Amino acid sequence: MVTQYLAAGFDLVRIYREAAPGPRALLDAAIEARRLGHTLSLPLPFLATAAEAYLTDTEWDLLPENWVHESLAQLTRSVKGVQGPLHPQKRPRGVTQSHSIVPIYRVADFLVDHCRAERRAKPVPPLFWQAAAQHCDGEAAHNLAVAAAARGLIQVACQLWAAAGRHSEIADILVKAGRMEEALPWFARAAQAGDPKAAHTAALELARAGRLDDVPLWADHRPGTSDDRYVKTWTATILSESGHTDAAVTWFARAADAGDTTGLLSAAEALASDGRVDEALVWFERAFAAGDDEAPAIAAEICVGTGRFDQALNWIERCQQPERASYLRQTADELRQAGREQDAIAWCARAAEAVNGIAVPQTVRTMDSTLSDSQHDPITYEPSGRQSCQDTPPGNHSQLGSVSAWAARAETRAEARPLAAARRLADGGDIDAALQLAEEAAMAGDPTALAWGAQQLADRGEWDRSLSWCRNAVAAGSEWAAHLAVVCLDELGRAREAEQLERYGWTPTTDIAAPWHLKSPPRATDPPVQPQSGHNAGDQTSWVQ
């Protein structure tokens, strides 16, 4: 069976290479769609429309009106006992026949895998994206939107995400483009549709933008926040996550005053993260007094880490038994690492007395007898009393030699690749020869080579050439190169173009997109623009003004 599959696979490739323009275009569209993430099921209206992107003007003029059906008749013939390169997708056995009247096709996996590499560094034709926006929805639209976003096609990505009902993704990409006001309605729509993270993300982005007064308003978009106490705690958490510690502490205090003490510990940790340990300890006291059993252990750890050993001991005395043992040992280790061996010995004595009968780890009990030769002692005593070896005899690592040998071989093989050779040339100062090899690597199916070349030129201050490489890298799917292009434009003194690129992205022809705007999203109660069957043919351009 495997032999039959492989033999047929090579015939599939031959059919593809020798196909007439019509059948070849259908296969190109199907391969492209699968490569970019479309699901296995390819609706015929999408395939037929997308295939037009892979025909020249002359080929299109010469095709008969029924070229799609003629092409399908050729491509669906079986090959050596297996299905043809493009074949109808049948319902699974035992499953009720679908009511969908749209024909669905699948392209041979062998053909997709064979052609994937050679298409990886090639730009996706604009008509393909137009067909996707017109005919795709559901998971297929979402996956293609991700591919479009990676290529800086913000407008196309938004159209596809709208078709997929993925409103949060639209909001996220608009925020990244600096279009906060346009993003907020999409966050609200996502929250209304039941996305539990939408309100949190919107509030967090507003806080990062310094719009602190707008943060509490988004609590209304979250289920279960009608209680004013929890609204305050939620707001404080958002402000803390965005780095606005003072504002967060104020809201945590308001929540505590209203009766919700669950945020006291968070306030303490936020202050400690800002290095305001003395203030944090006051909040740890409040949290512990409110019944938070985790407060002593965290406070003890912070005190140990900042050298407040006397305060650490006070907190350790309030810890539950496991935490006491852990932080007693940690404190002794901190003192020893700081070169304060006598202090460590004294600490052990005080700690052993303070725990008042609690089982102290062996590391602490024997500290005074092991400090002097600790650097030579390979044994560490765990709290359970079991011993673990720190220094393994060399003989136990005998296999590392063979592993290293294999690693060296792998490195040698990797260096033979064009991009690796290009790196060596660039390191030697021969940038032009390096870029030529990078182009060869890209043609061989390595899209990272284009982004690498753009970065090399940027590092040398050749911003015009770097921008040109960025265009090609973006077309091949390098999201990183899309950001580098903005930097190139800035460095070239083209600030207005840089801002426009950042806000509106690229066109499918790798030009800077003209300003465009999204309409407000529908409410959760509104009927969808398209039926969510997975195989519709609606026009998604209505989402863009």
C-alpha positions in Angstrom: 0.0 0.0 0.0 2.8 2.4 0.8 4.6 1.6 -2.4 1.4 2.2 -4.3 0.9 5.5 -2.5 4.5 6.7 -3.3 4.3 5.6 -6.9 1.0 7.5 -7.3 2.5 10.5 -5.6 5.1 11.0 -8.2 2.4 10.7 -10.9 0.5 13.4 -9.1 3.5 15.7 -9.2 3.9 14.9 -12.9 0.2 15.7 -13.6 0.7 19.0 -11.8 3.8 19.9 -13.7 2.4 19.0 -17.1 -1.2 20.4 -16.5 -2.8 22.9 -18.8 -3.3 26.4 -17.5 -6.9 25.7 -16.2 -6.2 22.6 -14.1 -2.8 23.9 -13.0 -4.5 27.1 -11.7 -7.0 25.1 -9.7 -4.2 23.1 -8.1 -2.1 26.2 -7.4 -5.1 27.8 -5.6 -5.8 24.6 -3.6 -2.1 24.1 -2.7 -1.8 27.8 -1.7 -4.9 27.6 0.4 -3.7 24.5 2.3 -0.3 26.0 2.7 -1.7 29.1 4.3 -3.8 27.2 6.8 -7.2 26.5 5.1 -8.9 23.5 6.3 -9.0 20.3 4.3 -12.4 21.1 2.9 -12.1 23.5 -0.1 -15.4 24.9 -1.4 -15.5 25.0 -5.2 -16.7 28.7 -5.4 -13.5 29.7 -3.4 -11.3 27.5 -5.5 -12.7 28.7 -8.8 -12.3 32.3 -7.9 -8.9 31.9 -6.3 -7.6 30.0 -9.3 -8.0 33.1 -11.5 -5.1 34.6 -9.5 -2.7 32.0 -11.1 -3.6 32.6 -14.7 -2.0 35.2 -17.0 -4.1 37.5 -19.0 -3.5 35.5 -22.1 -4.4 32.2 -20.4 -7.5 33.7 -19.0 -8.7 35.0 -22.4 -8.1 31.6 -24.0 -10.0 29.6 -21.4 -13.5 28.4 -22.3 -16.5 29.4 -20.2 -16.8 25.9 -18.7 -13.1 25.7 -18.0 -13.6 24.8 -14.3 -15.7 21.8 -15.0 -13.4 20.6 -17.8 -10.4 21.0 -15.4 -12.2 19.1 -12.6 -13.0 16.3 -15.0 -9.2 15.9 -15.6 -8.0 16.4 -12.0 -10.5 14.0 -10.3 -9.5 10.9 -12.2 -7.9 8.3 -10.0 -4.2 7.7 -10.4 -2.8 4.1 -9.9 -5.6 3.2 -7.5 -5.6 6.4 -5.5 -7.6 9.5 -5.8 -6.6 12.2 -8.3 -4.8 15.4 -7.4 -8.1 17.2 -6.7 -11.1 15.1 -5.7 -14.6 15.6 -4.3 -14.8 15.2 -0.5 -17.3 12.5 0.3 -19.2 12.4 3.6 -17.8 10.0 6.1 -19.4 6.6 6.2 -22.3 6.4 8.6 -22.7 10.2 8.7 -25.9 11.8 7.5 -25.6 13.5 4.2 -24.9 17.2 4.6 -27.5 19.7 3.4 -24.8 21.9 1.9 -25.2 22.2 -1.9 -21.8 23.7 -2.3 -19.4 21.1 -3.8 -16.4 20.5 -1.6 -13.0 19.3 -2.8 -9.7 18.2 -1.3 -6.2 18.4 -2.8 -3.8 15.5 -2.4 -1.6 15.8 0.7 1.4 14.4 -1.2 1.1 17.3 -3.7 0.8 19.9 -1.0 3.8 18.6 0.9 5.8 18.4 -2.3 5.1 22.0 -3.5 5.0 23.7 -0.1 8.7 24.6 0.1 8.9 26.1 -3.4 5.9 28.3 -2.8 7.0 29.4 0.7 9.1 32.4 -0.4 6.7 33.5 -3.2 4.1 36.3 -2.7 0.5 35.3 -2.5 -1.5 36.9 -5.5 -3.9 39.7 -4.6 -6.8 37.9 -6.2 -6.3 34.9 -3.9 -6.9 37.2 -0.8 -9.9 38.7 -2.6 -11.4 35.2 -3.1 -10.7 34.3 0.5 -12.5 37.4 1.8 -15.5 36.6 -0.5 -15.9 32.9 0.1 -14.3 31.8 3.4 -15.7 31.7 6.9 -15.3 29.8 10.1 -12.0 28.1 10.9 -10.7 28.4 7.4 -11.2 32.2 7.5 -9.5 32.5 10.8 -6.4 30.5 9.7 -6.1 32.5 6.5 -6.5 35.7 8.6 -3.5 34.7 10.7 -1.5 34.2 7.5 -2.6 37.6 6.2 -1.7 39.3 9.4 1.7 37.8 9.3 2.2 39.5 5.9 1.1 42.9 7.2 -2.3 42.7 5.4 -4.2 44.2 8.2 -7.3 45.0 6.1 -7.5 41.5 4.7 -7.0 39.9 8.1 -9.8 42.0 9.5 -12.2 41.0 6.7 -11.4 37.3 7.3 -11.7 37.6 11.1 -15.0 39.3 10.7 -16.2 36.4 8.5 -15.0 34.0 11.1 -16.7 35.9 14.0 -13.3 36.4 15.7 -13.9 39.9 17.0 -11.1 39.9 19.6 -8.5 39.2 16.9 -9.8 42.3 15.0 -9.5 44.4 18.1 -6.0 43.1 18.9 -4.6 43.9 15.5 -6.2 47.3 15.5 -4.6 48.0 18.9 -1.2 47.0 17.6 -1.7 49.3 14.7 -2.3 52.2 17.1 -6.0 52.4 16.3 -7.4 52.1 19.9 -10.7 53.9 19.3 -11.6 51.6 16.4 -10.6 48.6 18.4 -12.9 49.3 21.4 -16.2 48.5 19.7 -14.8 45.1 18.6 -13.7 44.3 22.1 -17.2 45.2 23.3 -18.8 43.0 20.6 -16.5 40.1 21.6 -17.5 40.5 25.2 -21.2 40.5 24.3 -20.6 37.3 22.3 -19.2 35.6 25.4 -15.5 36.0 25.1 -14.3 36.1 28.7 -11.0 37.7 27.9 -12.2 40.6 25.8 -13.1 43.1 28.5 -9.9 42.3 30.4 -7.8 42.9 27.3 -9.6 46.1 26.4 -9.2 47.5 30.0 -5.5 46.4 30.0 -4.8 48.2 26.7 -6.6 51.3 28.0 -4.5 51.3 31.1 -1.3 50.9 29.1 -2.3 53.9 27.1 -2.7 55.9 30.3 -6.5 56.1 30.1 -7.0 54.9 33.7 -10.4 56.5 34.2 -11.8 54.3 31.4 -10.7 51.1 33.0 -13.5 50.6 35.5 -16.1 51.1 32.8 -15.1 47.8 31.2 -16.1 45.8 34.3 -19.7 46.1 33.0 -18.7 43.9 30.0 -17.7 41.1 32.3 -20.2 38.6 33.8 -20.3 38.4 37.5 -19.1 41.9 38.2 -22.3 43.5 39.3 -21.0 43.6 42.9 -19.2 46.9 43.4 -16.5 45.3 45.6 -15.4 42.9 42.9 -15.5 45.7 40.3 -12.9 47.6 42.4 -10.7 44.5 42.8 -10.9 43.8 39.1 -10.0 47.4 38.2 -7.1 47.3 40.7 -5.8 44.0 39.1 -5.8 45.6 35.6 -4.0 48.6 36.8 -1.4 46.5 38.6 -0.8 44.4 35.5 -0.3 47.5 33.4 2.4 48.8 35.9 0.3 51.6 37.5 1.1 50.5 41.0 -0.1 53.6 42.9 -3.4 53.6 41.2 -3.8 49.9 41.7 -3.1 50.2 45.4 -5.7 52.9 45.7 -8.3 50.6 44.1 -7.2 47.6 46.2 -7.8 49.8 49.3 -11.2 50.8 48.0 -12.1 47.2 47.5 -10.9 46.3 51.0 -12.9 49.1 52.5 -16.0 47.8 50.6 -15.4 44.4 52.1 -13.4 42.5 49.5 -10.0 41.7 51.1 -8.9 39.3 48.4 -6.7 41.9 46.7 -4.7 42.9 49.8 -2.0 40.3 49.0 -1.9 41.5 45.3 -1.3 45.0 46.5 1.6 43.9 48.6 3.1 41.9 45.8 2.7 44.8 43.4 4.6 47.2 45.8 7.3 44.6 46.4 7.8 44.2 42.6 8.4 47.9 42.4 11.1 47.7 45.1 8.9 49.3 47.7 9.4 46.6 50.3 8.6 48.6 53.4 5.3 49.6 52.0 4.6 46.1 50.8 5.2 44.6 54.3 2.4 46.9 55.7 0.0 45.4 53.1 1.2 41.9 53.9 0.3 42.6 57.5 -3.2 43.7 56.4 -3.6 40.6 54.2 -2.5 38.3 57.1 -4.8 40.0 59.5 -7.7 39.5 57.0 -7.0 35.7 57.0 -4.8 35.2 54.0 -2.5 32.2 54.9 -0.3 32.8 51.9 0.9 36.2 53.1 3.6 35.0 55.6 5.4 32.7 53.2 5.5 35.4 50.4 6.6 38.1 52.8 9.3 35.8 54.3 10.7 35.1 50.8 10.8 38.8 50.0 12.5 39.6 53.3 15.1 36.9 52.7 15.7 38.1 49.2 16.3 41.7 50.4 18.4 40.8 53.4 15.8 41.6 56.0 16.6 38.5 58.0 15.2 39.6 61.3 11.9 40.5 59.7 12.0 37.2 57.7 12.2 35.3 61.0 9.1 37.0 62.2 7.2 36.0 59.1 8.5 32.5 59.2 7.1 32.0 62.6 3.7 32.7 61.2 4.1 30.3 58.3 2.5 26.9 58.1 5.0 24.0 58.7 6.2 23.3 55.1 6.8 27.0 54.5 8.8 27.4 57.7 11.2 24.6 56.8 11.6 25.9 53.2 12.4 29.5 54.2 14.6 28.6 57.1 16.9 26.7 54.7 16.7 29.5 52.1 17.7 32.1 54.6 20.7 30.1 55.8 21.7 29.6 52.2 21.4 33.3 51.4 23.7 34.1 54.3 26.3 31.5 53.4 26.3 32.7 49.7 26.9 36.2 50.9 30.0 35.0 52.8 28.5 35.5 56.2 29.2 32.0 57.6 29.1 33.0 61.2 25.8 34.8 60.7 24.5 31.7 59.0 25.5 29.6 62.0 23.8 32.1 64.4 20.7 32.1 62.2 20.5 28.4 62.3 20.5 28.5 66.1 17.9 31.2 66.2 15.8 29.5 63.6 15.9 26.1 65.3 14.8 27.8 68.5 12.1 29.8 66.8 10.4 26.9 65.1 9.8 25.4 68.5 9.7 21.7 67.7 9.0 21.9 64.0 11.1 19.4 62.0 14.0 21.5 60.6 15.6 20.4 57.3 18.9 18.5 57.6 20.6 21.3 55.7 19.9 23.7 58.6 20.5 21.3 61.5 24.0 20.5 60.3 24.9 23.9 58.9 27.3 24.7 61.6 29.3 21.6 61.0 29.3 21.7 57.2 29.9 25.4 56.4 33.7 25.0 56.5 33.9 22.3 53.9 30.6 23.0 52.0 32.4 23.6 48.8 33.8 20.0 48.8 30.6 18.2 50.0 28.7 16.6 47.2 25.7 15.7 49.3 22.6 17.9 49.7 20.0 16.9 52.2 16.4 17.3 51.1 13.6 18.0 53.6 12.5 14.4 53.2 15.8 13.2 54.5 16.8 11.6 51.2 20.2 12.4 49.8 20.9 13.6 46.3 24.3 13.7 44.6 25.4 17.1 43.2 28.7 15.8 41.6 28.1 12.8 39.4 31.2 10.7 38.7 32.7 11.4 35.2 32.1 7.8 34.2 28.3 8.4 34.3 28.6 10.9 31.5 30.4 8.6 29.1 27.6 9.0 26.5 28.1 12.7 26.2 31.0 12.1 23.8 28.7 10.4 21.3 26.1 13.1 21.8 28.7 15.8 21.1 29.8 14.0 18.0 26.3 14.0 16.7 25.9 17.6 17.5 29.1 18.4 15.6 27.8 16.5 12.6 24.5 18.3 12.7 26.3 21.7 12.9 28.4 20.7 9.9 25.3 19.8 7.9 23.6 23.0 8.9 26.6 25.1 7.8 26.2 23.7 4.3 22.9 25.4 3.9 23.0 28.6 1.8 21.8 30.8 4.7 24.5 29.5 7.0 27.1 30.1 4.4 25.6 33.6 3.9 26.1 34.3 7.6 29.7 33.4 7.4 30.2 35.7 4.4 28.4 38.5 6.2 30.6 38.1 9.2 33.6 38.3 6.9 32.4 41.6 5.5 31.3 40.3 2.0 27.7 41.5 2.3 26.9 41.4 -1.4 27.9 37.7 -1.7 26.0 37.0 1.5 22.8 38.5 0.1 23.1 36.5 -3.1 23.3 33.3 -1.1 20.4 34.5 1.0 18.3 35.0 -2.1 19.2 31.4 -3.1 18.1 30.2 0.3 14.8 32.0 -0.1 14.3 30.5 -3.6 15.0 27.1 -2.0 12.1 27.6 0.4 13.7 29.3 3.4 11.6 32.5 4.0 13.7 33.6 7.0 16.5 34.3 4.6 14.8 37.4 3.2 14.2 38.8 6.7 17.8 38.0 7.6 19.0 39.9 4.5 16.9 42.9 5.4 18.4 43.0 8.9 21.9 42.8 7.6 21.3 45.8 5.4 19.6 47.7 8.2 22.6 47.0 10.5 24.8 48.6 7.9 22.6 51.6 7.5 21.6 50.7 4.0 17.9 51.6 4.6 16.7 51.8 1.0 18.0 48.3 0.2 16.8 47.0 3.6 13.3 48.3 2.8 13.3 46.5 -0.5 14.2 43.3 1.2 11.6 43.9 3.8 8.9 44.1 1.1 9.9 40.7 -0.2 10.2 39.2 3.2 6.7 40.5 4.2 5.3 39.0 1.0 6.7 35.7 2.1 5.1 35.9 5.5 7.6 37.6 7.8 5.7 39.7 10.4 9.0 40.8 11.9 10.1 42.3 8.5 6.8 44.3 8.5 7.9 46.0 11.6 11.5 46.6 10.3 10.0 48.3 7.3 8.5 50.9 9.5 11.9 51.5 11.0 13.5 51.8 7.6 11.0 54.5 6.5 11.6 56.4 9.7 15.4 56.3 9.1 14.9 57.5 5.6 13.0 60.5 6.8 9.6 59.3 5.6 7.8 59.5 8.9 4.4 60.0 7.3 4.7 56.8 5.3 6.0 55.0 8.3 2.9 56.0 10.4 0.6 55.1 7.5 2.2 51.7 7.2 2.0 51.0 10.9 -1.7 52.0 11.0 -3.0 50.5 7.8 -0.4 47.8 6.8 0.5 46.6 3.4 -1.6 45.8 0.3 -1.3 42.4 -1.3 1.0 44.0 -3.9 3.4 45.1 -1.1 2.5 48.7 -1.3 1.7 50.8 1.7 -2.1 50.6 2.1 -4.2 53.8 1.8 -6.2 54.7 4.9 -9.2 52.5 5.4 -11.7 52.1 8.2 -13.9 49.3 9.6 -17.5 49.7 10.2 -18.8 49.2 13.7 -19.4 45.5 14.4 -22.9 44.1 14.7 -24.4 43.6 18.2 -24.6 40.1 19.6 -28.3 40.1 18.8 -27.9 41.1 15.2 -28.1 38.4 12.5 -24.7 37.5 11.0 -23.8 39.0 7.7 -23.1 35.6 6.4 -24.5 32.1 7.3 -21.9 30.3 9.3 -22.1 27.1 7.3 -18.4 27.0 6.6 -18.9 27.1 2.8 -20.7 30.3 2.0 -20.0 32.8 -0.7 -20.9 36.2 0.8 -19.0 39.4 0.2 -16.9 40.5 3.1 -15.8 43.8 1.6 -18.8 45.3 3.4 -16.8 45.3 6.6 -14.4 47.9 5.2 -15.3 51.5 4.3 
